[in-house]
Amino acid sequence: MEIIHTPVMLNESLEYLNIKPGDTIVDCTIGEGGHSVEILKRIGERGFLIGIDKDEDALSRARNRLSVIGNNFVLVHNTFADLSDVLKDLSVKQVHGIIADLGISSLQLHKAERGFSFMKDGPLDMRMNQKAVITASVLVNSLTESELADIIYYYGEEHLARRIAKAIVAYRKKKRIETTSELAHVVESVYKRRGRINPATKTFQALRIAVNNELNDLEKFLKEAPLVLNKGSRIVVISYHSLEDRIIKRAFINNPVLKRINKKVIVPAREEVIANPRARSAKMRVAERL
Ligand SMILES: C[S@@+](CC[C@H](N)C(=O)[O-])C[C@H]1O[C@@H](n2cnc3c(N)ncnc32)[C@H](O)[C@@H]1O
């Protein structure tokens, strides 16, 4: 069965972006183009869409979907942390809207060979950018016990981080940890009781953040993005865990050229969460360039 990523808070994000025909919009996490397909329709043939993703597979899937609608778009394989450089290379100075829908797509999560999921046995990879050098396996097999504990504690908010790091180091003395299942079993061995959430959830989140430099990329992006927005134009960011949401909230409050459109975070409607459980942790924040 073909996996398709369902865009999260599609209607809300497009409404807040306030798109008009002829606009230039940047989708910083184009993924499979779920948001961008609708953006391309709304900007019309005089508009211009710029799509960025770290993942080349995602870009080629997005290209196939977008090409059916129009050809007034460009796709760039890069991190959104380099947004200013991406726009400079395209000779675009200012844009009318920016959207970033963070994290990974269903496609990445469900492909065992990408190594993001503890539910599927695959190589312990977790790279969004398949050309990057550092995989989760490299980190798990080479960092010191205290470096691993810090990553699992800070990026996973995992209170058993020290014990998990110790178990990883003990295991890898016998054998390198190469697969998602091996790591998931090591983490499970530390937990005495299983709750509703899989014990490996937080450790996998932590390693994914570290492998992809996610929080540093987000901080740099949030500094650059407001500077390339036209006055009165908006930035919409959807995040899926509290570490990201805190960074976005702080960046919007502290930026003197931004005005927050909603003080309270926007969450998906109940019907959306029922139809698409992946949306349950989504939080959207919107700001406007002054
Ligand atoms: C949740 S998905 C986006 C889905 C998309 N909105 C859709 O509806 O099809 C997140 C995407 O962002 C990409 N991504 C995450 N961090 C990135 C970064 N720093 N720079 C560029 N792309 C990134 C991932 O590779 C993934 O394809």
The ligand as a Gaussian input file, in Angstrom:
#p B3LYP/6-31G(d) Opt

LIG

0 1
 C        6.047000      17.040000       8.464000
 S        6.946000      16.890000       6.992000
 C        6.223000      18.115000       5.954000
 C        5.032000      17.633000       5.264000
 C        4.415000      18.589000       4.263000
 N        3.958000      19.798000       4.904000
 C        3.263000      17.902000       3.560000
 O        2.119000      18.158000       3.943000
 O        3.495000      17.078000       2.663000
 C        8.457000      17.625000       7.373000
 C        9.456000      17.674000       6.234000
 O       10.424000      18.646000       6.603000
 C       11.695000      18.214000       6.235000
 N       12.628000      18.916000       7.119000
 C       12.732000      18.808000       8.460000
 N       13.678000      19.642000       8.922000
 C       14.156000      20.322000       7.853000
 C       15.142000      21.348000       7.682000
 N       15.855000      21.805000       8.702000
 N       15.343000      21.835000       6.454000
 C       14.637000      21.356000       5.380000
 N       13.716000      20.373000       5.480000
 C       13.481000      19.867000       6.698000
 C       11.651000      16.714000       6.397000
 O       12.611000      16.084000       5.592000
 C       10.211000      16.397000       5.976000
 O       10.150000      16.077000       4.600000

